[in-house]
């Protein structure tokens, strides 16, 4: 707008200058000497003719100069217009180029994302020859280049690329880790959590900000897997896990039970008390129900996620899912011998529990053909009857009797507890993890914790008239 005003003012000034110059020349008196001879008619005619010639000559000269001035003014005006127009075009081209490149880049990214989503959706809805399920494996990564160890094992033991598509979701924006993930090409699908903004946390929890970022990442990646890629089932794996040779077989075998029994909400590959000496290494096929969410390699369905997603927490998601409001009296399946083991000593938990427990977890080494086994004993109606019978028909003993080896009879035994303090004290002496989450002990089912001690099956159990968990126990 200001450039147009400048052009207009310049044009008006040039025109005024031309007009003023014209009138100055027109009104200028002609130089002449005073008459020194008497005015005669003839002389007067000669003088008049001479003046007329002089006026015509001046007018011609003025007209010539005016034309020159007008042409110069017009040329100046055209030059000014050309300069301004070039500047306007240059600015517009620059702006259009910037916007165009930005829009083009945005469109290109959207097109690439849409293409990726469409390709993975085809994997999710494909019908396999045996009619079995397609189960996504969702790997959570951040800033560990050792994610390659986890991915290598998944690719090594994966029985079918079509049945188990692998998705690696990265947070943190850590370029070296991204470079490692990208090396796997189309063997996996890589997605990246886009929100890298800082998270506001309560002042007392600043040192736990990592847990807030993890919850944000989990929520985003699970939404993407279930609602964009449209998978019906997913196995969650952290980037610091080793897996057993029958990892995939374990989940494939338990999948029908998870789908069939509404009192189950997950299948986990982890046993919190799965340390060497506390598990029966001769029974790698033994599975349990548990009220305690184990995590560390677990499977859930889209319907469960649709229930959890709208109220997903801002932090501490694993303890959140252990609360009664989320658990809703549902259980998970867990193994006697873990199908995962963590090698991530350093992380947001700063190695919490690692030195005392996690590094001693036994990883299964014997392949169990779970898909060929009848696992219907895990259905609640079948399991509860047999489990309760087995536990409460076991011989009641004290910790001292168990430790001393003075028990004469063979078979399983039971150590009772009726307060959280007694439980914690006994669990610690036995080498178990002694903490509660929302009143539930680790690996507990109906309050009962099952483990092996010196080759004998032991149940640390509440009274037979158990009324349920007390969330106040901690």
CORUR-V939304 format. One record per pair of residues at least 12 apart in sequence whose ideal C-beta (glycine too) atoms are under 6 Angstrom apart, sorted by the first residue. I is the first residue (numbers start at 1). GAP is how many residues later the second one is. Records with the same first field share a line. If there is no record, write none. Layout:
I->GAP / GAP
This chain:
3->81
10->70
11->66
14->59
18->51 / 52
22->44
25->37
30->24
117->111
120->69 / 109
121->109
123->42
124->105 / 106 / 107
133->100 / 122
134->29
135->29 / 98
136->29 / 31 / 89 / 95 / 98
137->27 / 29 / 98
138->29 / 87 / 96 / 98
139->29 / 98
140->29 / 98
141->27 / 29 / 98
142->29 / 30
143->29 / 31 / 34
144->95
145->31 / 32 / 35
147->92
148->32
150->89 / 91
153->90
154->12
157->88 / 90
159->89
166->22
167->22
168->13 / 20 / 22
169->22 / 52
170->22
171->22 / 46
173->23
191->33
193->24 / 27
199->13
210->138
211->104 / 105 / 137
212->102 / 103
215->98 / 99 / 100 / 102
218->99
219->93
222->83
226->76 / 79
232->70
233->68
235->16 / 64
236->62
237->60
240->102 / 103 / 104
241->56 / 99 / 101
242->99 / 101
243->97
244->95 / 119 / 120
245->122
246->121 / 122
247->92
249->121
250->89 / 120
251->48
252->119
253->117 / 118
254->13 / 79
257->118 / 121
261->118
263->67 / 117
264->67
265->39 / 65
266->32 / 34 / 66
267->32 / 66
268->26 / 30 / 64 / 66
269->28 / 70 / 71
270->24 / 26 / 27 / 68 / 70
271->63 / 64 / 67
272->22 / 161 / 170 / 171
273->159 / 170 / 178
274->64 / 87 / 88
275->85
276->84 / 86
278->173 / 174
279->57 / 58 / 83 / 173
280->56 / 172
283->53
284->53 / 80 / 82 / 84
285->83
286->50
287->46 / 48
288->46
289->42 / 94 / 156
290->41 / 42 / 44 / 153 / 155
291->40 / 149 / 153 / 154
292->148 / 150 / 151 / 152
293->28 / 29 / 39
294->40
295->23
296->44
297->43
319->118
322->115 / 116
323->115
333->45
337->25 / 27
338->23 / 25
339->25
341->20 / 22
342->16
357->76
391->57 / 68 / 70
392->72
394->18 / 19 / 20 / 65
395->14 / 18
396->18
397->16
399->27 / 30
412->45
413->45
414->45 / 47
415->45
420->53
436->37 / 38
438->33
439->30 / 31 / 32 / 34
440->29
447->15 / 19
448->13
